Amino acid sequence: MKVNKLVLAVVLCIQAASQTLLADATTEQIEALKQQIEQLTTKVLALEQQATAAKAQATPPASADSRLDQLDQQVRVLECKRELDQETATEKAKQTPRVSFGANGFAVSSADSNYTFRVRGYVQADARFYPSDRVDTTATDTFLIRRARPIFEGTAAGKLDYRVMLDFGAQSSLSSANNALLQDAYATLRLWPGLQIQGGKFKEPVGLERLQSGANLLFIERAYPTQLVPNRDVGFQLQGDLFADTLRYEIGAFNGVADGGSGDFETADNDKDVAGRLFAQPFKNAHLDALRGLGFGVAGTTGNQEGALRPFVSSGLQRFFTYRTSTATTQPNVLAAGGHWRVVPQAYYYWGPFGLLAEYAVSSSEVRQSGGGTGAGQQQRLTHTAWQVAASYFVTGEQNSFRAVAPKRAATFSEGSGWGALELAARVGQLNVDKDAFPVYSDPAKSASGAFSYALGANWHLNRNLKLSLNWEHTTFDAPSGNPYHDNHEDVILTRAQFSF
């Protein structure tokens, strides 16, 4: 009788233990329970054998074996439930959006990454100082917000990329106001790596330095060739990367804009510009590091242009050449009036901490003196040229690049923080105005026919979000005697604090 009671007690203990674990069982607990059941079952069988041998009057409860079977079945149910819970959690994870926030901005994406949305941007706070020898008394020392650009971009349906970028800064070197401006608004359908269709407002594929992001510029202001190429325009283009990403092509149709200009819609004529670019990196996938960073190409545009023309500015952002303009019908007023083409050979080279960028721009267009006075009705083809060579070197040893560079030891402003990356730079460049522009299309007493500049700079990349820049640039001008630019020069000191996220 005592043995039977003991057997019953053991079974009841097993049942109580299993009921306790049923509430919140883990895989480890289930395995432990199975081991306990096996051990207790062995003990129960041994006790039954002892009871039989002793011919005890009482017999073990008939329900002991059935209760053990019930416990075993409960364990199996727990295992099944566990597997179902794991499958449910896996399915839920596949459908849960991913959210991230860090140095690259705020991003949300679907679980399969077919839909993404990202918010980022950058702000540039500049200062300009003209220490001496001003050639234009309007050159004023000033602080300004050069760029303040929120960027919204992402992907839809896995293949359609989109981007919208606004600007609340002084958007151009000719502007002194901070007005909201739509810089980019386009979508790109990625059919294959070698074929993509892009449409909207974006940079025409022409100038090398123009295609570089404003947040990644080597110098605070772009060089002279950028003034002869289009900026942003509305249109469509085909683009892609061929031969294992060693050759990129871009060709498109756009409304057409003046040299250095941007446009949102066409009001002057019905003609459209065709712009194209081929850029090769033949050693991009080679094992030889010394050649991997070499890239070169050529770009250009062709079309007809009507309407206003833009002036040219010095490195200190002061106008040194302007076309004759007037709203009075009796005064000269020069406008674009016909065929316009551009050719821009370009190249860069990056090897370790060293970088080199060079480009040459030719812009040839028909202009007409459409107003009154001297030369009224005359038309002339004017061809302007510009070039630049810029070199840079990371003293701290970072890998130089056409795109953003991340410091090896970023400044985190905490214990053990690094000092970031220090980049030194030098640049030389020139812009030449067609001599035939004088005197009918530009006043030789007020405009220079060319400018030559050289500059030194330093960029301190504290981390991926903060960059400090300092530039000094010296410019001399080609102008006749009596012109305010004759035998004169310009020195300017530019500084910038850039925050990007």
C-alpha positions as CSV (number, residue, x, y, z in Angstrom):
1,M,0.0,0.0,0.0
2,K,2.8,2.4,0.8
3,V,4.4,1.6,-2.6
4,N,1.2,2.4,-4.4
5,K,0.8,5.7,-2.6
6,L,4.4,6.6,-3.4
7,V,3.8,5.8,-7.1
8,L,0.7,7.9,-7.1
9,A,2.6,10.8,-5.5
10,V,5.3,10.6,-8.1
11,V,2.8,10.7,-10.9
12,L,1.0,13.7,-9.3
13,C,4.3,15.5,-8.9
14,I,5.0,15.0,-12.6
15,Q,1.5,16.3,-13.5
16,A,2.0,19.4,-11.3
17,A,5.4,20.1,-12.9
18,S,4.0,19.8,-16.4
19,Q,1.1,22.1,-15.7
20,T,3.5,24.7,-14.3
21,L,5.6,24.7,-17.5
22,L,2.5,24.8,-19.7
23,A,2.1,28.5,-18.9
24,D,5.3,29.7,-20.6
25,A,7.5,26.8,-21.8
26,T,10.8,27.3,-23.6
27,T,12.6,24.7,-25.7
28,E,15.1,24.1,-22.8
29,Q,12.3,23.6,-20.3
30,I,10.5,21.1,-22.6
31,E,13.7,19.1,-22.9
32,A,14.3,19.1,-19.2
33,L,10.7,18.0,-18.6
34,K,11.1,15.1,-21.0
35,Q,14.2,13.9,-19.1
36,Q,12.4,14.1,-15.7
37,I,9.5,12.1,-17.1
38,E,11.9,9.4,-18.3
39,Q,13.7,9.3,-15.0
40,L,10.5,9.2,-13.0
41,T,9.0,6.5,-15.3
42,T,12.0,4.3,-14.6
43,K,11.6,4.8,-10.9
44,V,7.8,4.0,-11.0
45,L,8.5,0.8,-12.9
46,A,11.0,-0.2,-10.4
47,L,8.6,0.4,-7.5
48,E,5.9,-1.6,-9.3
49,Q,8.3,-4.5,-9.6
50,Q,9.1,-4.3,-5.9
51,A,5.5,-4.1,-5.0
52,T,4.7,-7.2,-7.1
53,A,7.6,-9.2,-5.6
54,A,6.5,-8.3,-2.1
55,K,2.9,-9.2,-2.9
56,A,1.6,-6.1,-1.3
57,Q,-2.1,-6.0,-0.8
58,A,-2.5,-2.6,-2.4
59,T,-1.9,-2.2,-6.2
60,P,-0.6,0.9,-7.9
61,P,-3.3,3.2,-9.2
62,A,-4.4,2.0,-12.5
63,S,-4.3,5.6,-13.8
64,A,-0.5,6.0,-13.3
65,D,0.4,4.8,-16.8
66,S,-2.4,6.8,-18.4
67,R,-1.3,10.0,-16.7
68,L,2.2,9.4,-17.9
69,D,0.8,9.1,-21.4
70,Q,-1.1,12.4,-20.9
71,L,2.1,14.1,-19.8
72,D,3.9,12.9,-22.8
73,Q,1.1,14.1,-25.1
74,Q,1.2,17.5,-23.4
75,V,4.9,17.7,-24.1
76,R,4.3,17.0,-27.7
77,V,1.6,19.7,-27.8
78,L,4.1,22.1,-26.3
79,E,6.6,21.3,-29.0
80,C,4.1,21.8,-31.7
81,K,2.9,25.1,-30.2
82,R,6.5,26.3,-30.0
83,E,7.1,25.5,-33.7
84,L,4.0,27.4,-34.6
85,D,5.0,30.4,-32.5
86,Q,8.4,30.4,-34.2
87,E,6.8,30.3,-37.7
88,T,4.4,33.1,-36.7
89,A,7.3,35.3,-35.5
90,T,9.2,34.7,-38.7
91,E,6.2,35.7,-40.8
92,K,5.7,38.8,-38.7
93,A,9.3,39.8,-39.1
94,K,9.0,39.6,-42.9
95,Q,6.1,42.1,-42.8
96,T,7.5,44.5,-40.2
97,P,9.0,47.8,-41.6
98,R,12.6,48.6,-40.7
99,V,13.4,52.0,-39.2
100,S,16.9,53.5,-38.8
101,F,18.4,56.8,-37.7
102,G,22.1,57.7,-37.8
103,A,24.8,59.6,-39.5
104,N,23.2,59.0,-42.9
105,G,19.8,60.4,-41.9
106,F,16.4,58.9,-41.1
107,A,15.3,55.9,-43.2
108,V,12.2,53.7,-43.3
109,S,12.0,50.6,-45.5
110,S,9.7,47.7,-46.0
111,A,10.8,44.3,-44.8
112,D,11.7,43.2,-48.3
113,S,13.4,46.6,-49.1
114,N,11.2,47.1,-52.2
115,Y,9.9,50.3,-50.7
116,T,12.2,52.8,-48.9
117,F,12.0,56.4,-47.8
118,R,14.9,58.5,-46.5
119,V,15.3,62.0,-45.2
120,R,18.6,63.7,-45.1
121,G,20.2,67.0,-46.1
122,Y,22.9,69.5,-45.5
123,V,23.5,73.1,-44.4
124,Q,26.5,75.3,-45.4
125,A,27.2,78.5,-43.4
126,D,29.8,80.6,-45.3
127,A,31.8,83.8,-44.8
128,R,33.5,85.9,-47.5
129,F,36.3,88.4,-46.8
130,Y,38.0,90.7,-49.2
131,P,41.1,91.8,-47.4
132,S,42.5,94.3,-50.0
133,D,42.7,95.4,-53.7
134,R,39.0,95.1,-54.4
135,V,38.2,95.6,-58.1
136,D,34.6,96.2,-57.3
137,T,33.4,98.3,-54.4
138,T,30.3,96.2,-54.1
139,A,32.4,93.3,-52.9
140,T,31.3,93.2,-49.2
141,D,32.5,91.1,-46.4
142,T,29.6,89.0,-45.4
143,F,28.2,85.9,-43.6
144,L,25.6,83.9,-45.5
145,I,23.8,80.6,-45.7
146,R,25.1,79.3,-49.0
147,R,23.0,76.1,-49.1
148,A,20.2,74.7,-46.8
149,R,19.0,71.6,-48.6
150,P,16.5,69.0,-47.2
151,I,16.5,65.9,-49.3
152,F,13.8,63.3,-49.6
153,E,14.6,60.2,-51.6
154,G,13.8,56.5,-51.8
155,T,12.6,53.6,-53.8
156,A,9.1,52.3,-54.9
157,A,8.3,48.8,-56.2
158,G,12.0,47.9,-56.0
159,K,13.0,49.5,-59.3
160,L,11.8,53.1,-59.2
161,D,14.1,55.5,-57.4
162,Y,13.0,59.1,-56.6
163,R,14.5,62.2,-55.2
164,V,13.3,65.7,-54.2
165,M,15.7,68.3,-53.0
166,L,14.8,71.9,-51.9
167,D,17.1,74.8,-51.2
168,F,16.5,77.6,-48.8
169,G,20.0,79.1,-49.1
170,A,21.6,81.7,-51.5
171,Q,21.3,79.2,-54.3
172,S,23.8,80.8,-56.7
173,S,26.8,83.0,-56.7
174,L,24.6,85.8,-58.2
175,S,22.0,85.7,-55.5
176,S,21.9,87.5,-52.2
177,A,18.5,86.2,-51.1
178,N,17.4,83.1,-49.2
179,N,14.4,81.9,-51.2
180,A,12.9,78.5,-51.4
181,L,13.9,76.8,-54.6
182,L,13.2,73.3,-56.1
183,Q,16.6,72.0,-57.0
184,D,15.9,68.3,-57.8
185,A,12.6,66.5,-58.5
186,Y,13.1,63.3,-60.6
187,A,12.5,59.6,-60.8
188,T,14.7,56.9,-62.2
189,L,13.4,53.6,-63.5
190,R,16.2,50.9,-63.1
191,L,15.3,48.4,-65.8
192,W,18.8,46.9,-65.9
193,P,22.3,48.1,-64.8
194,G,22.9,49.1,-68.5
195,L,19.5,50.8,-69.0
196,Q,17.8,53.3,-66.8
197,I,15.3,55.9,-67.6
198,Q,15.3,59.2,-65.7
199,G,12.9,62.1,-65.9
200,G,12.2,65.3,-64.1
201,K,14.4,68.2,-63.0
202,F,18.1,67.3,-62.4
203,K,21.6,68.1,-63.5
204,E,22.3,67.8,-67.2
205,P,25.1,65.3,-67.7
206,V,27.9,67.7,-68.8
207,G,30.3,69.3,-66.3
208,L,32.4,67.0,-64.1
209,E,32.6,69.3,-61.1
210,R,29.0,70.3,-61.6
211,L,27.9,66.6,-61.3
212,Q,29.8,66.4,-58.0
213,S,27.5,66.9,-55.0
214,G,27.6,70.4,-53.4
215,A,28.4,68.6,-50.1
216,N,31.5,66.9,-51.5
217,L,33.2,69.9,-53.3
218,L,37.0,70.2,-52.9
219,F,36.8,74.0,-52.9
220,I,34.0,76.2,-51.5
221,E,33.0,77.5,-54.9
222,R,33.2,75.6,-58.2
223,A,35.8,76.6,-60.8
224,Y,35.4,78.4,-64.1
225,P,34.4,75.5,-66.4
226,T,31.2,75.1,-64.4
227,Q,30.1,78.6,-65.6
228,L,30.1,77.4,-69.2
229,V,28.0,74.2,-68.7
230,P,24.3,73.8,-67.8
231,N,23.2,73.3,-64.2
232,R,19.8,71.8,-63.6
233,D,17.1,71.5,-66.3
234,V,13.9,69.6,-66.9
235,G,14.0,66.7,-69.3
236,F,14.4,63.0,-69.8
237,Q,17.6,60.9,-70.3
238,L,18.7,57.3,-70.8
239,Q,21.7,56.2,-68.7
240,G,23.5,53.1,-67.6
241,D,26.7,51.3,-66.7
242,L,28.3,48.9,-69.2
243,F,31.2,46.4,-69.2
244,A,31.2,45.7,-65.5
245,D,30.6,49.3,-64.6
246,T,33.7,50.5,-66.5
247,L,31.8,52.7,-68.9
248,R,28.9,55.0,-68.1
249,Y,26.7,56.7,-70.7
250,E,24.1,59.4,-70.4
251,I,22.1,61.0,-73.1
252,G,18.9,63.1,-72.8
253,A,16.7,65.8,-74.1
254,F,16.2,69.0,-72.1
255,N,14.5,72.4,-72.4
256,G,17.9,74.0,-72.6
257,V,19.5,76.7,-70.3
258,A,22.1,79.4,-70.6
259,D,25.7,78.8,-69.6
260,G,25.8,78.1,-65.8
261,G,22.0,78.4,-65.5
262,S,19.1,76.3,-64.4
263,G,15.5,76.2,-65.5
264,D,12.1,74.9,-64.5
265,F,10.2,75.5,-67.8
266,E,10.8,77.0,-71.2
267,T,9.4,80.4,-72.2
268,A,11.9,81.7,-74.8
269,D,11.5,79.1,-77.6
270,N,10.2,75.7,-78.6
271,D,13.6,74.1,-79.2
272,K,15.2,71.5,-77.0
273,D,18.8,70.7,-76.2
274,V,20.4,67.2,-76.5
275,A,23.0,66.5,-73.9
276,G,25.3,63.5,-73.6
277,R,28.2,62.1,-71.7
278,L,30.6,59.1,-71.9
279,F,32.8,58.5,-68.9
280,A,35.2,55.5,-68.7
281,Q,37.0,53.9,-65.7
282,P,38.8,51.2,-67.6
283,F,40.8,49.9,-64.6
284,K,38.0,50.1,-62.0
285,N,38.0,46.3,-61.4
286,A,41.8,45.8,-61.9
287,H,44.0,44.5,-59.1
288,L,46.5,47.4,-59.7
289,D,45.6,50.0,-57.1
290,A,47.6,52.7,-58.9
291,L,45.2,52.7,-61.9
292,R,41.9,51.8,-60.3
293,G,41.0,55.4,-59.6
294,L,41.5,56.7,-63.1
295,G,38.4,58.1,-65.0
296,F,38.1,60.1,-68.1
297,G,35.4,61.1,-70.6
298,V,33.8,63.7,-72.7
299,A,30.4,65.5,-72.5
300,G,28.5,68.0,-74.6
301,T,25.3,69.6,-75.7
302,T,23.7,70.9,-78.9
303,G,20.6,72.9,-79.6
304,N,19.1,76.3,-80.1
305,Q,18.9,79.0,-77.4
306,E,16.9,82.2,-77.2
307,G,16.7,84.6,-74.3
308,A,18.8,86.2,-71.6
309,L,22.4,85.4,-71.1
310,R,24.3,85.1,-67.8
311,P,27.4,87.1,-66.6
312,F,30.6,85.5,-65.6
313,V,32.0,85.9,-62.0
314,S,35.4,85.7,-60.4
315,S,36.5,83.3,-57.7
316,G,35.3,85.9,-55.2
317,L,31.8,85.7,-56.8
318,Q,32.0,89.3,-58.3
319,R,30.9,89.9,-61.9
320,F,33.8,90.7,-64.2
321,F,32.0,90.1,-67.5
322,T,28.4,91.1,-68.5
323,Y,26.6,91.3,-71.8
324,R,25.0,94.6,-72.7
325,T,21.5,94.6,-71.3
326,S,18.7,97.2,-71.1
327,T,14.9,97.3,-71.0
328,A,14.9,100.6,-73.0
329,T,14.3,100.1,-76.7
330,T,17.0,102.8,-77.5
331,Q,19.7,101.0,-75.6
332,P,21.7,97.8,-76.5
333,N,20.3,94.5,-75.3
334,V,22.1,91.3,-76.1
335,L,20.3,88.0,-76.2
336,A,21.0,84.4,-77.2
337,A,19.7,83.9,-80.8
338,G,20.4,80.6,-82.4
339,G,22.6,77.5,-82.3
340,H,24.5,76.7,-79.1
341,W,26.9,73.8,-78.5
342,R,29.3,72.8,-75.8
343,V,32.1,70.3,-75.6
344,V,33.7,69.3,-72.2
345,P,36.6,66.8,-71.9
346,Q,37.1,65.8,-68.3
347,A,39.1,63.4,-66.1
348,Y,40.0,62.5,-62.5
349,Y,42.5,60.3,-60.8
350,Y,42.6,59.0,-57.3
351,W,45.3,56.9,-55.7
352,G,45.4,56.4,-51.9
353,P,45.2,59.9,-50.3
354,F,46.0,61.7,-53.5
355,G,43.4,63.1,-55.9
356,L,43.4,65.1,-59.2
357,L,40.5,66.6,-61.1
358,A,40.7,68.4,-64.5
359,E,38.3,69.6,-67.1
360,Y,38.1,71.9,-70.1
361,A,34.9,73.6,-71.4
362,V,34.1,75.2,-74.7
363,S,30.8,77.0,-75.2
364,S,29.8,78.4,-78.6
365,S,26.6,80.3,-79.2
366,E,24.9,82.8,-81.5
367,V,24.1,86.1,-79.9
368,R,22.2,89.2,-81.2
369,Q,22.2,92.8,-80.3
370,S,18.4,93.0,-80.2
371,G,18.1,96.5,-78.7
372,G,18.9,100.0,-80.1
373,G,22.1,102.0,-80.3
374,T,25.5,100.8,-81.5
375,G,25.4,97.5,-83.3
376,A,21.6,97.2,-83.2
377,G,20.6,94.1,-85.2
378,Q,24.0,92.6,-85.4
379,Q,24.5,88.8,-84.8
380,Q,27.7,87.0,-83.9
381,R,28.9,83.5,-82.9
382,L,30.9,83.8,-79.6
383,T,33.0,81.0,-78.3
384,H,34.2,81.1,-74.7
385,T,36.6,78.6,-73.0
386,A,37.5,77.7,-69.5
387,W,39.7,75.1,-67.7
388,Q,40.8,74.0,-64.3
389,V,43.2,71.6,-62.6
390,A,42.7,70.8,-58.9
391,A,44.8,68.5,-56.7
392,S,44.2,67.3,-53.1
393,Y,45.9,65.2,-50.5
394,F,44.7,63.6,-47.2
395,V,47.4,64.2,-44.6
396,T,45.7,61.7,-42.3
397,G,45.9,59.0,-45.0
398,E,42.2,58.5,-46.0
399,Q,41.4,57.0,-49.4
400,N,40.6,60.0,-51.6
401,S,37.5,59.9,-53.8
402,F,35.2,61.9,-56.1
403,R,32.5,61.2,-53.5
404,A,32.2,61.7,-49.8
405,V,35.2,60.5,-47.7
406,A,34.8,59.0,-44.2
407,P,37.6,59.8,-41.7
408,K,39.6,56.9,-40.3
409,R,39.3,58.3,-36.8
410,A,36.2,60.4,-36.6
411,A,35.8,63.1,-34.0
412,T,33.0,62.0,-31.6
413,F,33.7,64.7,-29.0
414,S,34.0,62.1,-26.3
415,E,36.8,60.2,-24.5
416,G,39.0,58.4,-27.0
417,S,37.7,60.5,-29.9
418,G,39.8,61.0,-33.0
419,W,40.6,64.2,-34.8
420,G,38.9,63.5,-38.1
421,A,40.6,63.8,-41.5
422,L,42.7,66.7,-42.9
423,E,42.7,67.4,-46.6
424,L,44.9,70.0,-48.3
425,A,44.1,71.3,-51.8
426,A,45.4,73.5,-54.6
427,R,43.7,74.7,-57.8
428,V,44.4,76.8,-60.8
429,G,42.0,77.8,-63.5
430,Q,41.1,80.3,-66.2
431,L,38.1,81.7,-68.2
432,N,38.6,83.4,-71.6
433,V,35.8,85.5,-73.2
434,D,35.7,85.6,-77.0
435,K,37.4,88.8,-78.2
436,D,34.5,89.3,-80.7
437,A,32.2,90.1,-77.7
438,F,33.7,93.6,-77.6
439,P,32.4,96.3,-78.1
440,V,29.0,95.4,-79.6
441,Y,27.9,92.7,-77.2
442,S,29.8,93.8,-74.0
443,D,31.2,97.1,-72.9
444,P,35.0,97.0,-72.9
445,A,35.1,99.8,-70.3
446,K,33.2,97.7,-67.8
447,S,33.9,94.0,-68.5
448,A,37.1,92.0,-68.5
449,S,37.9,89.6,-71.3
450,G,39.3,86.9,-69.0
451,A,40.2,85.9,-65.5
452,F,43.0,83.7,-64.1
453,S,42.9,82.3,-60.6
454,Y,44.9,80.1,-58.3
455,A,43.8,78.9,-54.9
456,L,44.9,77.0,-51.7
457,G,42.5,75.3,-49.4
458,A,42.1,73.0,-46.4
459,N,39.2,70.8,-45.5
460,W,38.8,69.3,-42.0
461,H,36.4,66.4,-42.1
462,L,35.7,65.9,-38.4
463,N,33.2,63.1,-39.1
464,R,30.6,62.1,-41.6
465,N,28.4,65.0,-40.5
466,L,30.7,67.9,-39.9
467,K,33.2,69.6,-42.3
468,L,35.1,72.8,-41.9
469,S,36.7,74.5,-45.0
470,L,39.1,77.4,-45.5
471,N,40.1,78.8,-49.0
472,W,42.2,81.6,-50.2
473,E,42.0,82.5,-53.9
474,H,43.8,85.1,-56.0
475,T,42.5,86.3,-59.3
476,T,44.0,88.5,-62.0
477,F,42.0,89.9,-65.0
478,D,42.6,90.5,-68.7
479,A,41.2,94.0,-69.5
480,P,42.2,97.1,-71.5
481,S,43.6,100.3,-70.1
482,G,41.0,102.4,-68.4
483,N,39.0,99.3,-67.4
484,P,38.6,98.9,-63.6
485,Y,40.0,95.4,-63.9
486,H,43.2,96.5,-65.8
487,D,46.3,95.8,-63.7
488,N,44.1,94.9,-60.8
489,H,43.4,91.7,-58.9
490,E,41.2,90.2,-56.3
491,D,42.0,88.3,-53.2
492,V,39.2,86.6,-51.3
493,I,39.1,84.4,-48.2
494,L,36.2,81.9,-48.0
495,T,35.3,79.8,-45.0
496,R,32.5,77.3,-44.6
497,A,31.0,75.2,-41.8
498,Q,29.0,72.3,-43.3
499,F,26.6,70.0,-41.4
500,S,25.2,67.1,-43.2
501,F,23.0,64.2,-42.1
